[in-house]
């Protein structure tokens, strides 16, 4: 099942008190943190001065973008509680306004789209990385890739992810991999775990920081109620995902500002 989310409108979803209450409980739960790999010395040096911006490039699909829907996907919007916005707020609260998180999630995107610079992207990723000012890049793909598993099996996803990582590191970026959240349809049970395994494998192979979302969220007894349309997170789940991002990314930023 492949969804095309590219017609999202910028209408914000109203916050609900019961989700706020749940989110505060969820955000207090401790998360597993991977060791953060540091980038090339010139990147660290460039970011070291407190008065210089530290840029974080958040790449991914609709679940990075902060996509939500209603009325059977007939209405859609980007929530203000999208993970990059929440991550930026959390990091700025500690480090100041010079830490900037750019939301470059594209609804409906696959890793192949990002690599080739098509279907919502203006240029191939290698060109983007060569000119981007980002010090850190967070990568959150897999769900749309799993939907497209006939044409893009896990082995192809692995090859594209390896290329993405190597292009990012070659351009002096610190790479952080992020697992997708689970979704409530059949491909989640049969196919998505194979793509999550590739993300985990690449984190181990390249010794990269890893934001673990899939199994953690899937172990929650009510995780399906945290999806607004069986695919995309409610604000409560987006806040939880952003908190898990912060737990992994914050120590990396701390090293850059030392």
N, C-alpha and C positions, 0 to 999 in steps of 0.2 A: 504494500500500500504506500504510494508516494503522494505526498501533499505538496502543493505549490502555494507557498505563503507570501509571494512577492507583492500582493496587492494590499498589504497591511496599511491601515490608516493610522495616523498618530494620536487617536483618541485614547486618553488615559483611563484605566479601569479604576473605579472607586474602591478604596480600602474598606474592609469589613472588620468590625471589632473582633469577631470570633476568630478571624484569621490572624489578626494582630496578636491576640492572646496566645494562640497556638504557636505562632512564630517565635515569641519570646521564650517559650518552653523549649522549642526545637533548637534555637540558637545557643542554648546553654549546654547542649550535648557536646562532649569533646569529640574531635575528629582525628583520624589518623593522618599523620604528616609524613611526607617523603622527604629525604634529604634534598636540599636545594643545590642544584649545580650552578656554579658561577660561570659567567661569560668571559670573553677575552678581556685582558687587562685594560685595553684602551676604552672599553665600554664602562667598566667600573670607575676608571679615573674620570671619565667625562661626567658621570652621574654623581660623583662624590661631593661636589660643592653644593651646599644647602640651598643656594639661591638659583640653582639651575634645575629645570624641570626634569622629572623622571617620568618617562612615558611608558605606559603599558598598553600593548596592542591586543585587544580581545577579539580573536578570530573564532568564527563558528557559525552555527546554523540558527534557526529561529529560537532555540532555547538559550542561546547567548544573546540574541537580539532583544528578547523579552516579549515574545509574541504571545498574544492571547486572542481568543475568539468567543463568539456566542452565536446563537441561532444557526447551529449546524454549519459553522464556518462561513456563514454569509456576512458576518460582521467581524472585523478584526482590528487590533490596535497594538501599539507598543506600550507596555506598562511602564510607569515611572519607576517601578521596583525591578527594573531589569538588572541582572547581576553586575555588569560593568559599572552602572551608576552607583549601586550600593557599595561595591568594592571601592570605588573612588572615594565615596563619602567616609568609609571606615579608615582608609589609608590617610586621607587628609586630616582626619581627626587626630591621628598620631603624629604624622610627619609634616603637615602643612599643605597649603594649596598648590605647591609645585609638583605634587604627585598627581598625574593625570592618567585616567584610564579611558582609552578610546574604544567605543563600541563599534566594532567592524563585523558584527554578526550579520548574516544575510539569510532571511527566511527562505527555506527550501534548498539551501546550498548543500552540496557535497564537497568532500575534500578535493575531488577531481575538478569541480568548478573553480575552487579557490586556486588550485595549481595552474589551471589553464587561463584563468582570468575571464571566465564566461558566466552567463546566467546570473547577472547582478554585480559582477566585478569588472572593473575598468581596465585591468592589466594583469598579466600573469604574476603569480606570487613572487617569483625570483626578482622581477623588476620592482615590485612593491617593496620587498625586503631591502633591496639595494638603496632605496631612497627614504625609507621610513625612518623617523627619528626615534623609534621605540627602542628601549633598552631590554624590555621583557615582552615576550609574546605568549599568550595563553591560547591553546588550541583545543577547541571543543567541537569536533565533528564525530559522526558515526551513525546517527539515526537515519538520515536520508541515504547514507551510503548503504546501510543495511536494507532499507527499502528497495534499493537498486542492486540487490545482491546477485541477481542473475547475470547482469552485465559487469558488475564490480564485486567479485567474490572477496572474501577476507584477504586472500593472498595479494590481490591488486590493491586493496586498501593499505596493506602493510607496505607495499612498495611506494605508494604515494606518500604515506606518512613518513617513511624514511627520507624521501626526497625533501619533504617539507622541513623536517628537522635539520637536515644537512644544509639546506639553503638558508635557513634561519641562522644557524650557528656560523655558517660561512660569512654571513652579513653582520656578525657580531651581536646577535640577539641571544638572550637567555630564554630558553624554551621551557614552558610549563605545560604539561599535558593534562587534560581534564576528561574524565569519563562522562558519558551522557547520563541523564536521568532515565529510569525505566519508563516505558509507555504501556498503555493498557490495550494492546491488540496482539494478534497472534505472532507477528514477527518478533515481538519482544521476547517471547519465550523460546523461540526456535533459532533465531538468527542474531539478534542484537548481542547476546553474550559472546559470540565469536568475534565481533568487532571490538567489544570492550576488552577482550583478551589480547587483541592486537595492540590496543593503546597501552595496556599494562606491560606487555612484552617490550614495547619500544621504550617505555620509561625505564625499565630495568636494563635493557641493552645499552642505552645511551646515558644511563645514570642521571635521569631527569627528575625534577620534582613532579609529583603526580597528585592531582586533586581527585580523590576517590568519591564518586557520587553514586554509581549504579547499585552496587550491593548494599551500601549504607541506606539509601532511600528505599530500596526494594525490601529491606528487612523490617521496615516500619509497617505495623499492622494495618494502618489506614492510608498507605501511600497513594492508592487510587483516588481517594477523596481529595488529594492535593494536586490533581490534574484537572484543569478547567474544561478540557475537551477530550480526555483520554490520552492526550499527547503533550500538551503544553502546561507548564506549572501555573498554579495559582500564585498570587503574590506571596503567600506564606512559604511555598516551596521555593520560589525564586529567592526569598530572603535566606532560607536555609542554604541553598546552593551558593549564594554570595558569601555567606559566613564561612563555608568550607573553602572557598577560594581564598578568602582573607587569611585563614590559618596557614595556608601554604605560601602565599605570595608575600605576606607581611615580613617574614624573616629575610626574604631575598631583598626586599626594598631596604630593610634595616642595614644590610651589608653594603648596599650601594651608597647609603648616606653616611656611612662611617668615615 
